[in-house]
Amino acid sequence: MGESERYLDLRLKKIRIGDDNNALMALIAINIMIFISFGLIQVIYYMTESSATAFHYEILRWFILPAKLNTLALMPWTVLTYMFVHTGVLYTLVTLLWLWAFGSILLDISGNRKVIPLYIYGGVAGAVIYIAANYAIPQLRSEIEYNTFMGGTASIMAIAVATTAMAPQYKLFRMLNGGIPLWILTAVFVLITASGDGGTAHHLADLGGGVMGYLFIVSYNKGYDLGKWMHDLYSWFMNLFNPDKKRQSKSVKDKIFYNTDGRKPYHRNPIISQERIDQILDKINQKGYNNLTEDEKNILKKTRETDF
């Protein structure tokens, strides 16, 4: 077991499903709340003996992606909302299970900051490809007036491909002959998605989401974080309502005391406190274990050895 996995024993003491800053659970919660909301509205329509067509025309169509550009121009927000709209209990459950499976691995590998940007980028890329396919394929162009797209499969495909691109040899179910490589799970997901009955445009949209996820990671490895502006915008917006909130910007050096009495100059003695451990765990949650400094890794190691 590597160092990047051993910290989980400490992390689990602090991080739970309902913890703040858990982007994956927030994303799943949003999808569930929207699903329940549409379900309740649909029940009301049925109770008032309204048809499913009325529900679709009066409610649902304002949140799902239209294939026709003229229609999209009247409700451009659907480029974002469609990826959170799901219908059908079984379909929604399976979709969210895939989201949880790949999203939780992404959290372990890289921290908290990539999940939501990847979901949104993948969904937007899927929307672009879906609309382009409806205009490019003659069979679809004849029905473009009625074609629509909803669901988060393109977004999840982006997360799945990005996670696999970051750590293709990440192992699942390690008790089974050393584990199953992550790329196998991704291949199964791609095959299941491609064999669905969504149609050609839907499958191409999902593929577009996957390509976007790969490009996101390639860009990140080159030093450009495509999701940074989202986090900056979110922080700016939240600080509008918290003017007194001060960001903690202390470096590692600010947390180290130097003691040179009878010792060599610059010999550092870290003071380990629960607050310091929590800060390191928060950093792992946000950026991943690999972004820790050597001092922070040594603190975690010492904490495990002393059973802090």
N, C-alpha and C positions, 0 to 999 in steps of 0.2 A: 504493500500500500504506500503510495507516494505522499509527499508532504501536502500536496494540494487536496488530498482526500482526508487527511488526518484532522484537519482543522474543523471538520464537520461535527465532531463530538462537542466542541466548544460552541460552534455556531448554533446547534440545535437547542442549546440552553437558552439562547436569546431570541432566535427567530421562530416564529410560529405562523400558522396560516393567516391569522388576523393582524400580523404586525404591520406597522406603518412602513411605507416605502416598499412594499412587496408589489412590484409592478404586475407580476403575473396574476396574482390573486385579484388585483384591482381590475385587470382586463377580463378575467373570467366572470367576476361579479357584474361588470357592466353588461356583458353578453347575456347573463342569466336574467338580470333585471329587465332588459329590453325584451327578452323572450317572454317573460311572465307578463309584462305590460301588454304586449300585443295579444297574448293568449287571453287575458282578461277582457280586452276590447272585443276580441272575436267572440267570446262567450256572450257578451252583451248583444252583439249583432244576432247571434243565433237565438237568444232568448226573445228578442223583438221580432223574430221571424224574418230577419233580413238575410239576403243571400250572401254566399261567399264572394260573389262578384262585387256586391256593394262594399264589402269590407276591403277588398283589394283596391277598388277604384277610389274610395273615399279616404282610406287610411294608409294602407300598405304602400301604394304606389308613390307616396310622397317621401318614402325612405329607401326605396330600392333603386338600383341603377338602371336607367333606360338606355337602350342601345342607340336610339336616335339622338343626334347632336342637338337638333332643334328642341326636343323635349328636355334634354339635359340642361340647355341654356336657361330654361325656366326654373329649374331646381338643381343648381350646381352642387348643393350640399350633399346630394346623394352619392357623390364620389367618395365621401367619408362614411356616411351613415349605412350604406348597403352592407359593409363588411361586418356590421354588428347585428344584422337582422337575420334571424333563423326561424324557420317554421318546422313543426314536427318534433315531437319529443325525442324519438330515437335518433334522428339526424342531428339534432342539437346536442344530445348527450355524447354521441360519437365524436362530433367536431370538437367539443370542449375537452374531451379526453385526449385527443391528439394535441390540442393546444397545451394542455397541462403536461403531457409527456415530454414534448420538445422544449417547452418553455422552462420547465424545472431543470432540465439539463443545461440549458443556456444560462440560467441563473448560477448554477454551480461552476460553470466554466468561466464566465465573464462578468458576473455580477448583475446588477439591477438595471443598468442604464440602456441596454440594447433591446429589451423585449418590446416595449411599446413603439419605439421608432421603427423597428423591423415589421411589426404588425401593420402599421399605417403605410409605410413605404410599399410593402408587399401588396396591400389592398389597392393602393392607388395605381401601382403598376398593372395589377390584374384588371382594373377598370379600363385603363388605356388600351390594353391588349384586347379586351372583350369588345369594346366599341370598334376598334380597328378591324377585328375579325368580322364583325357584322357588316361592315362596309366592303371588306375585301372579298368575302366569299359570296358568290352569286345566290346560292340557295338561301343564305341567311338574309341577304339584302332585301329579298322579296317580302320578308316578314319583319323587317326591322322596326316597324311601327309598334309591334306588340312584344318584341323581345325585351326581357329584363334579366337582371343579374342580382343575386343577393347571397349572403353567406360569407364566412371567413376563411374558406379553403385557400384562396390565394395568399392571404396574410399568414396563415399557418405554414403554407409551403415555404414562404420566405424565411420564417423562423427555423423550420426544419433544415433547409439547405444551408442557411448561415451557421447553424449549430454544427452541422456535419462538416462544413468547410473549416471551421475552427478546430475541431477535434474529431477527425474521422475514426480514430482508433479508441475513442471513449467507450468503455465497456459497460454493458448492462447485464444484470443477473450474473454477477461474478461467481456465484456458487456453481454455475454450470460450466465446467471445464475452462475456467478462467474468464468467462463472460462472453457476451455477444457484442461485436463491434456496432457502434452507432449507425454506421452507413447501411447496415442491413435493415434496421428499423426504418430508416429513411426510404430505402428502396421499396419496402413493403407499403409504406404510406403513399408513395408516388404511384405504385401499381394499383392500389385500391382506388385512389382518386381518379386515375386515368380510366379505370374500368367502370366508373359510375355512369349514370344515364343523364348527365347534365348537358351533353351536346358538345359539338366541336368548339364553339366559342368559349364555353365554360372551361374546357380542358386547356385550351390555349391560354386563358386568363390565369389558371393555376400555374402553368408553366412560366408565365411572365412573372408571377410572384416569386417563384423559385429563383429565376435569373436575377431578380432584384435583390433577393437575400444574398446571393453569391457576390454580386457587385458591391453590396454594402460592406461585406467583410473584406473584400479586396481593397476597397477604398480605406477602410479602417486600418488595415495592415500597412498601408502606405502613409499613414499619419493624418488622414482626414476623416473625422467623425461626422457622418451624415446626420446623426441624431442629436448633435450638440445644440443646434439652434432650437430644437424642441424643448430640451431641458432648460436652456437659457430663457426661452419665452415663458415656460411654466414658472420658473423661479421669479422672473420679473412680475408676472401676473399675481403670484401668491404674495410677493412682498408689497404689492399695492395695498393689501389688506393687513399687512404686518409691518408697519413702518419702523417699529422699534427692534425688529428682528435683526440680529447681527450674525453674519456668517462666520463660522469658525474657520480660520485660515492659518492656524498655527502649524508650523512644520514639525518634523520629527525632532529637530534640534531644540524646539521650545519645550519639549516634553522630557529632555534628558538633562540630568544634573551631572556636572563634572566634579570629581573629587580627586585632587592631586596630592593630598596629604600622605606622604610616604610612598607615593606611587608614581609611575611614569606620567608625564604630561599627556593630556588628551585621552586618558583612560576613562571610558564612560561607564557609569553605573546606572542602568535604567531603573526607575522606580515603577514597579508594577502595581497597578491598582485596578480595581474592578472597572473604574471609568476608562482607564487606558485600554483594557481588554475590550470593552464595549466599543470603543472608537475603532479599534482594529477590525473587529467583527463587522462593524458598519461599513468600513472601507471594503472588506471582502464582499459584502452584500451588494455594494454599489459598483465596484470595479473588478472584482475577482481576485483570487489568491495571488496570481502571478504579478499583480501590480503592487504587492507589498514590498517595502524596503527590507534589506537584510536585518536591520534592527527589529522591525516589526515581526518578521518570521522568527527571530531568536526569542522574542518575548513570548510568542505563542508556544514555542518549543519548551521554554523554561517553565511556562505555566502548566503545560501537560505533565512535565517531569515532577513538579512540586505539588501537583494536584491542588492548584490554587483555588 
